[in-house]
C-alpha cells in the first residue's frame, strides 16, 4: 500500500517537473494517449 502511494506521489512530482501533466497516473511512455481526450474536447 505504501509503495503504491509512493509511486503515485513520485510520478506526480516527475510529471510536474516535466510539463504538469493533466492526469496524475498518465503513462509517461505514451503522452499522445493522454492528450487525445483533451484534443477531442477542444
N, C-alpha and C positions, 0 to 999 in steps of 0.2 A: 504493500500500500504506500509506504513512504517512498519507495523507489519510483513508483508511478507518479506521485506528486512532484518529486524532484525532477523527473523527466519533463513534466509539463512546464514547470517553472523555468528550467534551464532553456527549454525550447522557446518559451515566450521571451526570455531575455535575448536569445540569439535572433529571434525574429525582429525584436525592437531594435537591436543593434544594426540589423541589415536594412530593412525598409518598413518596419512597423506593419507586419502582415495583418490583414483584417481578421483572419481566422487563427486562433492560437494553436490549434492542432493541425494546421495545414501541412501537408507533406512538402519538405524543402526541395525534394528532387523534382517535383512537378508543379512549379508556380503557375503554369498555364491552366491547370485544373482548378486552381484556387481563383483565378481571375475570371474564369468562364461565367459563373453566375452573375458576377457584377457587370460583365460586358453585356450580358443579355438584358440585365435590368437597366443599364444606362441608355 
